[in-house]
Amino acid sequence: MAEIKKKQEEQEIQTKEAAPSQSSQQEGTISLDEQMTRRQSAPRPTAESEAQRLYEAQKAKMMQGQGINATGAMNGFKALTQVIGKEQIQKANLTLQKYKQGKANLERRIVDNEQWYKLRHWECMRGKNEEVQPVSAWLFNAIANKHADAMDNFPSPNILPREEGDKAEAEMLTSIVPVVLDQCDFEGTYSDVMSYKLKAGTGVYGVFWDNTKLNGLGDISICKVDIINLFWESGITDIQKSRNFFHVELQDNDLLMGAYPQLQGKLGSAVMDITKYVYDDSVDTTNKSVVVDWYYKKNVGGKTVLHFCKYVNDEVLFATENDPRFAERGWYDHGLYPFVFDPLFQVEGTPCGFGYIDVGKMSQEYIDRGNQAIMKNMLANAAPRHFIRNDGSVNEDEYADYTKPFVHVDGNLGQDSVLPVQVNQLGGIYMEILNSKIDELKETTGNRDISTGGTTSGVTAASAIAAMQEAGSKLSRDNNKASYRSFRKLCLMVIELIRQFYDLPRKFRIMGENGMARFVQYSNAGIQPQHQGNDFGQDMGFRLPLFDIEISAQKQSPYSKMSQNELAIQFFGAGFFNPQLADQALACLDMMDFDRKHFVMQKISQNGTMYQQIMQMQQQMVMLAQMVDQTRGSNIAEQLMAQFSGGAPVAPIDGSSGQSPAQKVEETEALGGSETKEASNTKKARQRVAESTSPT
C-alpha cells in the first residue's frame, strides 16, 4: 500500500510539472497578432477612474496619518498621540467666538450696504412703513462707474529678477503667471472682488492649492472670499499678524459624510450662527454643518510655519500637525495666510476699510426723502381732499365718484357744507436743495458728469472732453493703484505656490514675440533653492531666487490708448527713432516722464548701438576694399562708398585688364573674326617706345 501511495504521489507531481509546459506550448501556438489583439482589447482605466483612484489613495493616506481605518473608526492609541484633538478644537472654537464678537459691527454694516446696493435702503431707514417710498439710483450709478474704471485698468504682471542669473526664469514666469491666472478665470474673480470692494469697503482674494484640479495633478485656485465668513484677531491692520485666522463655510451633511466616513451620526444642524444677507429667496440651512478652516502660525527653529486644521463641530477632519508630512514643514512654504485683503478707504485698527456706500448713503437718504416729500405734495394736489360737515346732508359716495354727474343733498346746501383742503405749493427753494444734495453725492463720490461722458457749457472739442475726463478720474486712479498693490501680493503667492508644487513639468501656451503663440514646458526646477558651493572651505549655503513684480494696466481706457498713440507719433515726427539722433533722443527722454519710458529708451539705445556697429563695419569694408584695389587695380572701395552714401552708382573696373566692360569694344574683322581695342595706357606706352627708337 505504501508503494502504491508513493507512485500516486509521483504521478501527481509529474502532472503538475507537465501542466506549465503544456500551457506554454498552447501559448506558443497563439500568433503574435492575436496576442496584440488581446492586449488592445483589455479594459483600460479612464481619466475619471484614474483620478478617483488617486483621490482614494490620497484620502486613505490622510486617514491613516490621522489614525482612522477604512471603516471610519478612530484608533484610540493614535488619537492619544495627535497634537490637534478635541481639546484643541474646543479652544479654537472659543477663539473663533471671540473673533466673531469683535467684528459684529462690521458684519452688520456689510449686510446693510448690500441692501443699499440693491436699492432696498428704505428697509434700513426710519419710517420705512411710509406709503410713498421713491428710490433713486444716484449712489448705484457712482458704484457702477467706479467698477467700470477698475475693469478698464485690468492689471497685468511683469516679473523682474533680482539677480542676473534669474533673468530667464523671470521671463518665463512673466509669460506663465498670466496663463495660470486665466485658467483660474481671474478676470471674473477680479470683477467680483472689485464690486464687493466698492460696496463693503474691502475685497478679499483666496489663493489656494487645489489637489482636485487636472485629474489629481493639482493646480492653483484663486477665488473671491466673503468677509462675513472670515474671522481674525481684533485691533490689527495686517491679517498676517493675527495669531489665528478662520474661514467658515456651510456644507451639506450628506456630502461631508461621503467624504469623511468618521462623521456618521455626528452631524446635525449648524452649531455656529453665521451672519446672513437678506436674500430674496428662502435659504434652508437645516441639513448643513459649519466647516471651519483654521489657520495658525508657529515659530519652528526661527522660521514661521503655517499650519492648517479643518474641523466640523469637535471632529478633526485634517490637521497638518497630525500628519508627519506637514508636521515640521507646514501647509504652505511661504508661511502666509492664503488671503489677500484689498481695502478701499483704510481705517485704523482693522484690515477692512469702508466703501462708497458708506460715503454717500446719507446724501442718498436725503435725496430720497426729498423726493418723497415732493411726491406727497404732488399727490395731494393731484387728488384734492375736502372737509364735509356732518350735518351738510351731502351724499359722500356720489361726491367722490366722478363718474356720476349728479350729487344728491338733503335740505339746503350751504357754503360751508363742503370745503376743499388747501395744500401749500412747494417753492423752488426745495428743488434747489434737492439738486444740491445730488451734486453733493456726485462730488463726494468723484462721479461728476464729465467723468461719465457728460459735457459742460462751452466744451465741445473731443480732445478737451477727453482731457477733462482724465483729469476727473484721479480718485479712480488712486483706487486702482491700491488694487495693484494687493494684486502684487497675490502674484507673489502664486509664484511661491509654483515653487512648492510645480514639481512635474507642465505645458503652457504663451504669447511670444510679435504675437506668435509658443508652447513651452515649465517646472519649478529653476526657482528651487540653489546650492552656492564652497568658498575657502566654507559652505555658502543655498540661494533662493527672488523676484520683483511690476504691475501695469492690461486693458486701458480709450483716452489712455489715444494719448499714448499720439505721444508715439510725436516722437516719430521729432526724429526720436532716427538712429543718428539716438544720443539727443535719450537726453530728451531722460527729462520726460510717461508710462513704459524705460522700454522706449531701451529701443532707442539699441537702435543707436546697432547704427554705430553698422558704421564701423562699413568703414572696415571700405578699408579692406582699398587694399584689394591697390593689389588688383579695381575700384571696389569707390563703389562701396557710393552705395553707403546713397549717391549715384559707380561703374566697376576690372582689375585684370585695367578697363571697364563698357570700354571693351569688340570690332569685327573682315574675315569675321573679332578684335578687342587696345587699352589706352598700353597704346600710349607703345607709341613712346616707337618714337624714341625710330628717327624723325
C-alpha positions as CSV (number, residue, x, y, z in Angstrom):
1,M,0.0,0.0,0.0
2,A,2.8,2.4,0.8
3,E,4.4,1.7,-2.6
4,I,1.0,2.4,-4.3
5,K,0.6,5.8,-2.5
6,K,4.2,6.7,-3.3
7,K,3.5,6.0,-7.0
8,Q,0.3,8.1,-6.9
9,E,2.3,11.0,-5.4
10,E,4.9,10.7,-8.1
11,Q,2.3,10.8,-10.8
12,E,0.6,13.8,-9.3
13,I,4.0,15.6,-9.2
14,Q,4.6,14.7,-12.8
15,T,1.2,16.0,-13.9
16,K,1.8,19.3,-12.1
17,E,5.2,19.7,-13.7
18,A,3.7,18.9,-17.1
19,A,0.9,21.4,-16.8
20,P,3.0,24.6,-17.2
21,S,4.8,23.1,-20.2
22,Q,1.5,22.3,-21.9
23,S,0.2,25.8,-21.2
24,S,3.4,27.3,-22.5
25,Q,3.1,25.2,-25.6
26,Q,-0.5,26.4,-26.0
27,E,0.6,30.0,-25.7
28,G,3.3,29.3,-28.2
29,T,0.7,28.3,-30.7
30,I,-1.1,31.7,-30.4
31,S,0.0,34.1,-33.1
32,L,1.6,37.5,-32.4
33,D,-1.3,39.4,-33.9
34,E,-3.7,37.5,-31.7
35,Q,-1.7,38.4,-28.6
36,M,-1.7,42.1,-29.6
37,T,-5.4,42.0,-30.2
38,R,-5.9,40.5,-26.7
39,R,-3.8,43.2,-25.2
40,Q,-5.5,46.0,-27.0
41,S,-9.0,44.7,-26.2
42,A,-8.1,44.5,-22.5
43,P,-10.0,47.2,-20.4
44,R,-8.0,50.3,-19.8
45,P,-8.6,52.8,-17.0
46,T,-10.2,56.1,-18.0
47,A,-9.1,59.5,-16.8
48,E,-12.0,59.7,-14.3
49,S,-11.2,56.3,-12.9
50,E,-7.5,57.1,-12.6
51,A,-8.4,60.4,-10.8
52,Q,-10.7,58.6,-8.5
53,R,-8.0,56.0,-7.7
54,L,-5.5,58.8,-6.9
55,Y,-8.1,60.5,-4.7
56,E,-8.9,57.4,-2.8
57,A,-5.2,56.7,-2.3
58,Q,-4.6,60.2,-1.0
59,K,-7.7,60.0,1.2
60,A,-6.6,56.7,2.6
61,K,-3.1,58.0,3.3
62,M,-4.6,61.1,5.0
63,M,-6.9,59.0,7.2
64,Q,-4.1,56.6,8.0
65,G,-2.0,59.5,9.2
66,Q,-4.8,60.6,11.5
67,G,-5.4,57.1,12.9
68,I,-8.6,56.4,11.0
69,N,-9.2,53.0,9.4
70,A,-11.2,52.2,6.2
71,T,-14.5,51.9,8.2
72,G,-14.0,55.4,9.7
73,A,-13.2,54.2,13.2
74,M,-10.6,56.1,15.2
75,N,-7.6,54.3,16.6
76,G,-7.6,55.2,20.3
77,F,-3.8,54.9,20.7
78,K,-3.3,57.0,17.6
79,A,-5.7,59.6,18.9
80,L,-3.8,60.0,22.1
81,T,-0.6,60.9,20.2
82,Q,-2.3,63.5,18.0
83,V,-1.2,67.1,18.5
84,I,-4.6,68.5,17.4
85,G,-7.5,66.8,19.2
86,K,-10.9,67.6,20.7
87,E,-9.4,69.8,23.4
88,Q,-7.5,71.9,20.9
89,I,-10.6,72.3,18.8
90,Q,-12.7,73.5,21.7
91,K,-10.1,76.1,22.5
92,A,-10.1,77.1,18.8
93,N,-13.9,77.5,18.9
94,L,-13.6,79.8,21.9
95,T,-11.1,81.9,20.0
96,L,-13.4,81.9,17.0
97,Q,-16.4,83.1,19.0
98,K,-14.3,85.9,20.5
99,Y,-13.2,87.0,17.0
100,K,-16.8,86.9,15.8
101,Q,-17.9,89.2,18.5
102,G,-15.1,91.6,17.6
103,K,-16.4,92.1,14.0
104,A,-20.1,92.2,14.7
105,N,-20.4,95.8,13.8
106,L,-18.6,95.2,10.5
107,E,-20.9,92.4,9.6
108,R,-24.0,94.5,10.3
109,R,-22.6,97.3,8.1
110,I,-21.9,94.9,5.3
111,V,-25.4,93.5,5.3
112,D,-26.9,97.0,5.3
113,N,-24.7,98.1,2.5
114,E,-25.9,95.2,0.4
115,Q,-29.4,96.4,0.9
116,W,-28.4,99.9,-0.2
117,Y,-26.8,98.5,-3.3
118,K,-30.0,96.6,-4.2
119,L,-32.0,99.8,-3.8
120,R,-33.8,98.3,-0.7
121,H,-32.5,101.0,1.6
122,W,-35.9,102.1,2.8
123,E,-35.9,98.9,4.8
124,C,-32.8,100.2,6.6
125,M,-34.2,103.7,7.2
126,R,-36.5,105.0,9.8
127,G,-40.2,105.4,8.7
128,K,-40.0,102.5,6.3
129,N,-43.8,102.0,6.6
130,E,-44.5,105.1,4.6
131,E,-46.7,104.5,1.6
132,V,-44.6,106.7,-0.8
133,Q,-41.0,105.3,-0.9
134,P,-39.3,106.7,-4.0
135,V,-35.9,105.2,-4.9
136,S,-33.3,107.0,-7.0
137,A,-30.1,105.2,-8.2
138,W,-27.5,108.1,-7.9
139,L,-25.4,106.1,-5.5
140,F,-25.7,102.9,-7.5
141,N,-24.6,104.8,-10.6
142,A,-21.5,106.1,-8.9
143,I,-20.5,102.5,-7.9
144,A,-21.2,101.2,-11.4
145,N,-18.9,103.9,-12.9
146,K,-16.1,103.1,-10.4
147,H,-16.4,99.4,-11.3
148,A,-16.1,100.3,-15.0
149,D,-13.0,102.3,-14.3
150,A,-11.5,99.3,-12.5
151,M,-12.2,97.0,-15.3
152,D,-10.8,99.5,-17.9
153,N,-7.4,99.2,-16.0
154,F,-7.3,95.4,-15.5
155,P,-3.8,94.6,-14.1
156,S,-1.1,92.6,-15.8
157,P,2.1,91.4,-14.0
158,N,5.7,91.9,-15.2
159,I,8.1,89.8,-13.2
160,L,11.6,91.1,-12.8
161,P,14.6,89.2,-11.4
162,R,16.7,90.4,-8.5
163,E,19.8,88.7,-9.9
164,E,21.1,88.4,-13.4
165,G,21.2,84.6,-13.3
166,D,17.4,84.5,-12.8
167,K,16.6,86.6,-15.8
168,A,15.4,83.5,-17.9
169,E,13.2,82.3,-15.1
170,A,11.7,85.8,-14.7
171,E,10.9,85.9,-18.4
172,M,9.2,82.5,-18.3
173,L,7.2,83.5,-15.2
174,T,6.1,86.7,-16.9
175,S,4.5,84.6,-19.6
176,I,3.3,81.7,-17.5
177,V,1.7,83.6,-14.5
178,P,-0.9,85.3,-16.7
179,V,-1.8,81.9,-18.2
180,V,-2.3,80.5,-14.6
181,L,-4.5,83.5,-13.8
182,D,-6.5,83.0,-16.9
183,Q,-7.1,79.3,-16.1
184,C,-8.5,80.4,-12.8
185,D,-10.9,82.8,-14.5
186,F,-9.2,85.7,-12.7
187,E,-10.9,88.4,-14.8
188,G,-14.3,87.3,-13.4
189,T,-12.8,87.0,-9.9
190,Y,-11.3,90.5,-10.2
191,S,-14.7,91.9,-11.3
192,D,-16.4,90.2,-8.3
193,V,-13.8,91.4,-5.8
194,M,-13.9,95.0,-7.2
195,S,-17.7,95.0,-6.9
196,Y,-17.6,93.7,-3.3
197,K,-14.8,96.2,-2.5
198,L,-16.9,99.2,-3.7
199,K,-19.9,98.1,-1.7
200,A,-18.4,96.7,1.5
201,G,-15.1,98.7,1.5
202,T,-12.8,95.6,1.2
203,G,-12.4,92.9,-1.3
204,V,-10.6,89.6,-0.4
205,Y,-8.8,87.1,-2.6
206,G,-8.2,83.5,-1.6
207,V,-5.1,81.9,-3.1
208,F,-5.1,78.1,-2.6
209,W,-3.6,74.9,-3.9
210,D,-6.4,72.7,-5.2
211,N,-5.4,69.0,-5.3
212,T,-8.5,68.0,-7.3
213,K,-7.6,70.0,-10.4
214,L,-6.2,68.5,-13.6
215,N,-7.4,64.9,-12.6
216,G,-5.5,64.9,-9.3
217,L,-2.3,66.6,-10.5
218,G,-3.4,69.8,-8.7
219,D,-3.1,73.5,-9.6
220,I,-3.6,77.0,-8.2
221,S,-7.1,78.2,-7.4
222,I,-8.0,81.9,-6.9
223,C,-11.4,82.9,-5.7
224,K,-13.3,85.7,-4.1
225,V,-14.0,85.3,-0.4
226,D,-16.8,86.9,1.6
227,I,-15.6,88.9,4.6
228,I,-18.6,87.6,6.6
229,N,-17.0,84.1,6.5
230,L,-13.6,85.3,7.7
231,F,-12.5,85.9,11.3
232,W,-9.3,87.4,12.7
233,E,-7.8,89.0,15.8
234,S,-9.4,92.3,16.6
235,G,-7.4,95.5,16.7
236,I,-4.8,94.7,13.9
237,T,-4.4,96.2,10.5
238,D,-2.5,93.4,8.8
239,I,-4.0,89.9,8.9
240,Q,-0.6,88.3,8.7
241,K,0.0,89.5,12.3
242,S,-3.1,87.7,13.6
243,R,-2.4,84.7,15.9
244,N,-5.2,82.7,14.3
245,F,-7.3,83.1,11.1
246,F,-10.6,81.3,10.5
247,H,-12.7,80.7,7.4
248,V,-16.1,79.1,7.9
249,E,-18.5,77.7,5.3
250,L,-21.8,75.8,5.3
251,Q,-21.7,72.4,3.6
252,D,-24.3,69.7,3.2
253,N,-24.2,66.9,5.7
254,D,-24.5,64.1,3.2
255,L,-21.5,65.4,1.2
256,L,-19.4,65.6,4.4
257,M,-20.3,62.1,5.5
258,G,-19.5,60.8,2.0
259,A,-16.0,62.4,2.1
260,Y,-15.3,61.7,5.8
261,P,-16.9,58.4,7.0
262,Q,-16.0,59.1,10.6
263,L,-18.7,61.8,10.7
264,Q,-21.5,59.3,10.6
265,G,-24.1,60.1,13.3
266,K,-22.1,63.2,14.5
267,L,-23.6,65.9,12.3
268,G,-26.7,67.9,12.9
269,S,-27.7,71.5,12.3
270,A,-25.2,74.3,12.2
271,V,-23.8,74.9,15.7
272,M,-22.3,78.3,14.9
273,D,-24.6,81.2,13.8
274,I,-23.2,82.8,10.7
275,T,-24.4,86.2,9.7
276,K,-26.5,86.0,6.6
277,Y,-27.6,88.5,3.9
278,V,-31.2,89.4,3.3
279,Y,-31.9,87.1,0.4
280,D,-34.8,87.3,-1.9
281,D,-35.0,83.5,-1.9
282,S,-35.7,81.3,1.0
283,V,-32.4,79.7,2.0
284,D,-32.7,76.4,4.0
285,T,-29.7,75.6,6.3
286,T,-31.3,72.8,8.4
287,N,-29.2,69.9,6.9
288,K,-26.0,71.8,6.7
289,S,-23.0,72.0,9.1
290,V,-20.3,74.7,9.6
291,V,-16.9,73.6,8.3
292,V,-14.1,75.6,9.8
293,D,-10.7,76.1,8.2
294,W,-8.4,77.1,11.0
295,Y,-5.0,78.6,10.1
296,Y,-2.4,79.4,12.7
297,K,1.3,80.1,12.8
298,K,4.1,78.7,14.9
299,N,7.8,79.5,15.2
300,V,9.9,76.4,14.5
301,G,13.7,76.9,14.5
302,G,13.4,80.6,13.9
303,K,11.1,80.1,10.9
304,T,7.4,80.9,10.8
305,V,5.5,77.8,9.8
306,L,1.8,78.0,8.7
307,H,-0.4,75.1,10.0
308,F,-3.9,74.2,8.9
309,C,-6.7,72.4,10.5
310,K,-10.2,71.5,9.1
311,Y,-12.9,70.5,11.5
312,V,-16.6,70.2,12.0
313,N,-18.1,70.6,15.4
314,D,-15.4,68.9,17.5
315,E,-14.3,66.4,14.9
316,V,-10.9,66.9,13.2
317,L,-11.1,66.2,9.5
318,F,-7.5,67.1,8.8
319,A,-4.6,68.7,10.7
320,T,-1.1,69.3,9.4
321,E,0.4,68.8,12.9
322,N,-1.2,65.3,12.9
323,D,0.3,64.4,9.6
324,P,4.1,63.6,9.6
325,R,4.4,65.0,6.1
326,F,3.4,68.5,7.3
327,A,4.3,68.5,11.0
328,E,7.6,70.4,10.5
329,R,7.1,71.9,7.1
330,G,3.6,73.3,7.5
331,W,0.8,73.7,5.0
332,Y,2.4,76.3,2.6
333,D,6.1,77.0,2.4
334,H,5.6,80.8,2.1
335,G,4.2,80.8,5.7
336,L,1.4,83.3,4.9
337,Y,-2.3,83.1,5.4
338,P,-3.6,82.4,1.9
339,F,-5.8,85.5,1.8
340,V,-5.2,89.0,0.3
341,F,-7.2,91.9,1.6
342,D,-7.8,94.9,-0.7
343,P,-9.4,97.8,1.3
344,L,-10.8,100.8,-0.4
345,F,-10.6,103.6,2.2
346,Q,-8.3,102.3,5.0
347,V,-9.2,103.0,8.7
348,E,-7.1,102.3,11.8
349,G,-7.4,99.2,13.9
350,T,-8.8,96.9,11.3
351,P,-7.7,95.4,8.0
352,C,-11.0,96.4,6.4
353,G,-12.0,99.8,5.0
354,F,-15.2,101.5,4.1
355,G,-16.7,101.9,0.6
356,Y,-18.6,104.4,-1.4
357,I,-21.9,103.3,0.0
358,D,-20.7,104.4,3.5
359,V,-19.6,107.7,1.9
360,G,-22.8,108.5,0.0
361,K,-25.6,106.8,1.9
362,M,-26.6,109.9,3.9
363,S,-26.8,112.0,0.8
364,Q,-28.8,109.3,-1.0
365,E,-31.1,109.1,2.0
366,Y,-31.9,112.8,2.0
367,I,-32.3,112.7,-1.8
368,D,-34.9,110.0,-1.5
369,R,-36.6,111.7,1.5
370,G,-36.8,115.0,-0.6
371,N,-38.3,113.1,-3.5
372,Q,-40.7,111.5,-1.0
373,A,-41.9,115.0,0.2
374,I,-42.2,116.3,-3.4
375,M,-44.2,113.2,-4.4
376,K,-46.5,113.5,-1.5
377,N,-47.2,117.2,-2.3
378,M,-47.8,116.2,-5.9
379,L,-50.3,113.5,-5.0
380,A,-52.0,115.9,-2.5
381,N,-52.6,118.4,-5.3
382,A,-53.4,115.9,-7.9
383,A,-56.1,114.2,-5.7
384,P,-57.6,117.0,-3.6
385,R,-59.4,116.3,-0.3
386,H,-62.4,118.0,1.2
387,F,-63.9,118.9,4.5
388,I,-67.6,117.8,4.8
389,R,-69.9,118.8,7.7
390,N,-71.7,116.0,9.5
391,D,-75.0,117.9,9.0
392,G,-74.1,119.1,5.5
393,S,-76.5,116.5,4.0
394,V,-74.2,115.7,1.1
395,N,-74.0,112.2,-0.4
396,E,-70.3,111.5,0.1
397,D,-70.2,108.4,-2.2
398,E,-71.7,110.3,-5.1
399,Y,-69.5,113.3,-4.4
400,A,-66.3,111.2,-4.5
401,D,-67.4,109.3,-7.6
402,Y,-66.5,111.4,-10.7
403,T,-68.5,109.1,-13.0
404,K,-71.8,110.3,-11.5
405,P,-73.0,113.7,-12.9
406,F,-75.4,114.3,-10.1
407,V,-74.8,114.5,-6.3
408,H,-77.9,114.3,-4.1
409,V,-78.2,116.5,-1.0
410,D,-80.8,116.8,1.8
411,G,-82.1,120.3,2.5
412,N,-80.3,123.5,1.7
413,L,-76.6,123.3,0.6
414,G,-74.6,125.9,2.5
415,Q,-71.2,127.4,1.5
416,D,-69.5,125.6,4.4
417,S,-71.1,122.2,3.8
418,V,-68.1,121.1,1.6
419,L,-64.8,122.9,1.7
420,P,-61.6,121.8,-0.2
421,V,-58.5,121.1,1.8
422,Q,-55.9,123.7,0.9
423,V,-52.4,122.3,0.1
424,N,-49.5,124.6,0.0
425,Q,-47.4,124.5,-3.1
426,L,-43.7,123.8,-2.7
427,G,-41.4,126.6,-3.6
428,G,-38.4,126.5,-5.9
429,I,-36.1,126.5,-2.9
430,Y,-36.9,122.9,-2.2
431,M,-35.9,121.8,-5.7
432,E,-32.7,123.7,-5.3
433,I,-31.9,121.9,-2.1
434,L,-32.7,118.6,-3.7
435,N,-30.4,119.3,-6.6
436,S,-27.7,120.5,-4.2
437,K,-27.8,117.1,-2.4
438,I,-27.5,115.4,-5.8
439,D,-24.4,117.5,-6.6
440,E,-23.1,116.7,-3.1
441,L,-23.4,113.0,-3.8
442,K,-21.6,113.3,-7.1
443,E,-18.9,115.4,-5.6
444,T,-18.2,113.2,-2.6
445,T,-18.1,110.0,-4.7
446,G,-16.0,111.6,-7.5
447,N,-18.7,110.8,-10.1
448,R,-19.1,114.2,-11.8
449,D,-20.9,114.5,-15.1
450,I,-17.7,114.9,-17.0
451,S,-16.3,111.6,-15.8
452,T,-19.4,109.7,-17.1
453,G,-19.2,111.3,-20.6
454,G,-21.4,114.4,-19.9
455,T,-20.3,117.8,-21.1
456,T,-20.4,121.3,-19.6
457,S,-21.3,124.5,-21.4
458,G,-18.5,125.7,-23.7
459,V,-16.7,122.4,-24.0
460,T,-17.3,120.7,-27.4
461,A,-13.9,119.5,-28.6
462,A,-13.4,115.8,-28.3
463,S,-9.8,116.2,-27.1
464,A,-10.9,118.7,-24.4
465,I,-13.6,116.4,-23.2
466,A,-11.2,113.5,-23.1
467,A,-8.6,115.7,-21.2
468,M,-11.3,116.7,-18.6
469,Q,-12.4,113.1,-18.2
470,E,-8.8,112.1,-17.5
471,A,-8.3,114.9,-15.0
472,G,-11.6,114.0,-13.3
473,S,-10.6,110.3,-12.8
474,K,-7.9,111.0,-10.1
475,L,-9.9,109.1,-7.5
476,S,-10.3,106.1,-9.8
477,R,-6.5,106.0,-10.5
478,D,-5.8,106.2,-6.8
479,N,-8.2,103.2,-6.1
480,N,-6.6,101.3,-9.0
481,K,-3.1,101.8,-7.5
482,A,-4.3,100.4,-4.2
483,S,-5.7,97.4,-6.1
484,Y,-2.4,96.9,-7.9
485,R,-0.6,96.6,-4.5
486,S,-2.9,93.8,-3.5
487,F,-2.5,92.2,-6.9
488,R,1.3,92.3,-6.4
489,K,0.9,90.3,-3.2
490,L,-1.4,87.8,-4.9
491,C,1.2,87.3,-7.7
492,L,3.9,86.7,-5.2
493,M,1.8,84.0,-3.5
494,V,1.2,82.4,-6.9
495,I,4.9,82.3,-7.6
496,E,5.5,80.7,-4.2
497,L,2.9,78.0,-4.9
498,I,4.6,77.3,-8.2
499,R,7.9,77.0,-6.4
500,Q,6.3,74.5,-3.9
501,F,4.0,72.4,-6.1
502,Y,5.1,72.5,-9.7
503,D,7.4,69.5,-9.4
504,L,6.2,67.9,-12.6
505,P,6.7,69.7,-16.0
506,R,3.5,71.3,-17.3
507,K,2.6,72.5,-20.8
508,F,1.7,76.1,-21.4
509,R,0.7,78.1,-24.5
510,I,2.2,81.6,-24.2
511,M,2.4,84.6,-26.5
512,G,5.9,85.0,-27.9
513,E,7.4,87.9,-29.9
514,N,5.1,89.7,-32.4
515,G,2.1,87.9,-31.0
516,M,3.2,84.4,-32.1
517,A,1.9,81.5,-30.0
518,R,4.5,79.3,-28.3
519,F,4.1,76.0,-26.5
520,V,6.6,75.7,-23.6
521,Q,7.2,73.2,-20.8
522,Y,7.9,74.5,-17.3
523,S,8.5,73.2,-13.8
524,N,9.8,74.7,-10.6
525,A,13.4,73.3,-11.0
526,G,14.8,76.7,-11.9
527,I,13.4,78.5,-8.9
528,Q,14.2,76.0,-6.2
529,P,16.9,76.8,-3.6
530,Q,20.2,76.6,-5.3
531,H,23.5,75.5,-3.6
532,Q,26.2,78.0,-3.9
533,G,29.1,75.7,-3.3
534,N,32.1,76.1,-1.0
535,D,34.4,79.2,-0.8
536,F,37.6,78.9,1.1
537,G,36.4,75.8,2.8
538,Q,33.2,77.3,3.9
539,D,29.7,76.1,2.8
540,M,28.0,79.1,1.3
541,G,24.5,77.6,1.8
542,F,21.6,77.9,-0.6
543,R,20.3,80.8,-2.6
544,L,16.6,81.3,-3.2
545,P,15.7,83.0,-6.5
546,L,13.5,86.0,-5.6
547,F,11.6,88.3,-8.0
548,D,10.0,91.7,-8.0
549,I,6.7,92.4,-9.7
550,E,5.8,95.5,-11.7
551,I,2.1,96.0,-12.4
552,S,0.7,97.7,-15.4
553,A,-2.8,98.1,-16.9
554,Q,-3.5,95.4,-19.4
555,K,-6.8,96.9,-20.6
556,Q,-6.6,100.7,-20.6
557,S,-9.2,103.4,-21.1
558,P,-9.7,104.7,-24.7
559,Y,-8.2,108.1,-23.6
560,S,-5.1,106.4,-22.3
561,K,-4.6,104.5,-25.6
562,M,-5.2,107.6,-27.6
563,S,-2.8,109.7,-25.6
564,Q,-0.1,107.0,-25.9
565,N,-0.6,106.7,-29.6
566,E,-0.3,110.5,-30.1
567,L,2.8,110.5,-28.0
568,A,4.4,107.8,-30.2
569,I,3.5,109.8,-33.3
570,Q,5.1,112.9,-31.8
571,F,8.3,111.0,-31.0
572,F,8.4,109.7,-34.6
573,G,7.9,113.2,-36.0
574,A,10.6,114.6,-33.8
575,G,13.1,112.0,-35.1
576,F,13.5,110.2,-31.8
577,F,13.6,106.9,-33.7
578,N,16.4,108.1,-36.1
579,P,19.5,106.1,-35.0
580,Q,21.7,109.0,-35.9
581,L,19.9,111.1,-33.3
582,A,19.9,108.4,-30.6
583,D,22.1,110.4,-28.1
584,Q,19.9,113.5,-28.4
585,A,16.7,111.5,-28.1
586,L,17.9,109.7,-25.0
587,A,18.9,113.0,-23.4
588,C,15.4,114.4,-24.1
589,L,13.6,111.3,-22.8
590,D,15.7,111.4,-19.6
591,M,13.9,114.6,-18.7
592,M,10.4,113.2,-19.5
593,D,8.0,111.0,-17.5
594,F,5.4,108.7,-19.1
595,D,4.3,105.1,-19.0
596,R,6.8,102.5,-20.2
597,K,9.5,105.1,-20.6
598,H,12.3,102.7,-19.9
599,F,11.1,100.4,-22.8
600,V,11.2,103.3,-25.3
601,M,14.7,104.3,-24.1
602,Q,15.9,100.8,-24.4
603,K,14.6,100.5,-28.0
604,I,16.3,103.8,-29.0
605,S,19.5,102.8,-27.3
606,Q,19.5,99.5,-29.2
607,N,18.9,101.2,-32.5
608,G,21.7,103.7,-31.8
609,T,24.1,101.0,-30.9
610,M,23.2,99.0,-34.0
611,Y,23.8,102.0,-36.1
612,Q,27.2,102.6,-34.7
613,Q,28.1,99.0,-35.3
614,I,27.0,99.2,-38.9
615,M,29.0,102.4,-39.5
616,Q,32.1,100.7,-38.1
617,M,31.6,97.7,-40.3
618,Q,31.2,99.9,-43.3
619,Q,34.5,101.7,-42.5
620,Q,36.2,98.3,-42.2
621,M,34.7,97.1,-45.5
622,V,36.0,100.3,-47.3
623,M,39.5,99.8,-45.8
624,L,39.6,96.2,-47.0
625,A,38.3,97.2,-50.4
626,Q,41.1,99.9,-50.8
627,M,43.6,97.2,-50.0
628,V,42.1,95.0,-52.7
629,D,42.0,97.9,-55.2
630,Q,45.7,98.6,-54.7
631,T,46.5,95.0,-55.5
632,R,44.2,94.4,-58.4
633,G,43.7,98.0,-59.7
634,S,39.9,97.9,-59.2
635,N,37.5,100.5,-57.8
636,I,35.6,98.4,-55.2
637,A,36.2,101.0,-52.5
638,E,34.7,103.7,-54.7
639,Q,31.6,101.6,-55.4
640,L,31.1,100.8,-51.7
641,M,31.4,104.5,-50.7
642,A,28.9,105.5,-53.3
643,Q,26.5,102.7,-52.1
644,F,26.8,103.6,-48.4
645,S,26.4,107.4,-49.1
646,G,23.3,106.8,-51.3
647,G,24.9,108.5,-54.3
648,A,24.9,107.6,-57.9
649,P,26.3,104.1,-58.7
650,V,29.9,103.9,-60.0
651,A,30.7,101.6,-62.8
652,P,33.1,98.8,-61.8
653,I,36.6,98.4,-63.2
654,D,38.1,95.0,-63.9
655,G,41.5,94.9,-62.4
656,S,42.8,92.2,-64.8
657,S,42.7,94.4,-67.9
658,G,42.6,97.9,-66.4
659,Q,39.3,98.6,-68.3
660,S,35.7,98.5,-67.6
661,P,33.4,96.3,-69.6
662,A,32.0,99.4,-71.2
663,Q,35.4,100.3,-72.6
664,K,35.9,96.9,-74.1
665,V,34.7,97.4,-77.6
666,E,34.8,94.4,-79.9
667,E,35.5,95.0,-83.6
668,T,34.7,92.5,-86.3
669,E,37.4,91.8,-88.8
670,A,36.9,91.4,-92.5
671,L,37.1,87.7,-92.2
672,G,34.6,87.5,-89.4
673,G,37.0,87.4,-86.5
674,S,36.7,89.7,-83.5
675,E,39.3,92.1,-82.2
676,T,39.4,93.9,-78.9
677,K,40.6,97.5,-78.8
678,E,43.9,98.1,-77.2
679,A,43.9,99.8,-73.8
680,S,44.8,103.5,-73.9
681,N,47.7,103.3,-71.4
682,T,49.2,100.4,-73.3
683,K,48.8,102.1,-76.6
684,K,50.5,105.3,-75.3
685,A,53.4,103.4,-73.8
686,R,53.9,101.5,-77.2
687,Q,53.8,104.8,-79.0
688,R,56.5,106.4,-76.8
689,V,58.8,103.5,-77.3
690,A,58.4,103.6,-81.1
691,E,59.1,107.4,-81.2
692,S,62.2,107.0,-79.1
693,T,63.7,104.2,-81.3
694,S,62.7,105.5,-84.8
695,P,64.5,108.6,-86.2
696,T,62.4,111.5,-87.3
